[in-house]
């Protein structure tokens, strides 16, 4: 009678299988541990609401970088954006506590302080404001007197553009009566406004809106505020007086993480652009080449040989802006410019 032979178990195979199972268990427990650790960390994060002065794009690359690199999380903060809308009063929402921090235009912030709002700058990102003027080379504007009789466009009828035009004309010795001002909406681009001939010059962000000229091969020339002895900060990190008084720790953490994000973004621009693309919602900015253009042109305005510390401010620059705005009768009431900003959070 045939007897079936019983197969002997391979001890090496059994040992190997056991090791695999043990490794798998350790892996699963590791994942569970990480999950509960992150969940616990998230539970203890403080949510801060941040509003931006414009649409999501590379102008704010440092903030997106700080989020994606975990700098805010390390500081115990969770960032919640308040989407930009023309109808939203950024400064008023900040003063009332609806938002905790806001990225604001320096002049607009001072204007609202002049109306009595209790808000304050705690750091600045752009040491040189990107705001400038552009015309095509065909306009033949090469010297001050060439502006006489020209039409100067103000996009969105914005107050910053009006202020810069006033400073430029005063510096050049040209009366406002010798030029024409035209308010423009956003149904057309700056390039279209110039090419249509309805304006000879227009205000814009040199880091952003000149991209249309470059992309379409249109020759242009920029007129920079610093070239006519005026330089104001751009993208001011602001918060409320109440926040500074009652929760200075959170203010310090937000400033530190944001500036750290910008340091990293400028040193690792390709990575910062990848982070930025995660946040863009407008189709106007869904172009990686565009994002790269914005960040590359922003970098020297944020940090360079003259301005080596990101976020720094000084009384002289703020006083200069205050005096220019006062001369142009922008304030409803005068105030002490030293109360509009604080250096206590800048290391």
Secondary structure as UniProt FT lines:
FT   HELIX           11..43
FT   STRAND          46..51
FT   HELIX           58..60
FT   HELIX           61..68
FT   TURN            69..70
FT   HELIX           71..74
FT   TURN            75..76
FT   STRAND          77..82
FT   TURN            86..87
FT   HELIX           90..96
FT   STRAND          101..104
FT   HELIX           106..113
FT   TURN            114..116
FT   STRAND          119..126
FT   STRAND          131..136
FT   HELIX           137..139
FT   HELIX           144..147
FT   TURN            148..149
FT   STRAND          151..155
FT   TURN            156..157
FT   HELIX           159..172
FT   HELIX           176..178
FT   STRAND          180..184
FT   HELIX           190..196
FT   STRAND          201..205
FT   TURN            206..210
FT   HELIX           211..215
FT   TURN            216..217
FT   STRAND          220..224
FT   HELIX           225..228
FT   STRAND          234..240
FT   HELIX           241..246
FT   HELIX           248..267
FT   HELIX           269..277
FT   TURN            278..279
FT   HELIX           283..285
FT   HELIX           288..302
FT   HELIX           315..327
FT   TURN            328..329
FT   HELIX           337..340
FT   TURN            344..345
//
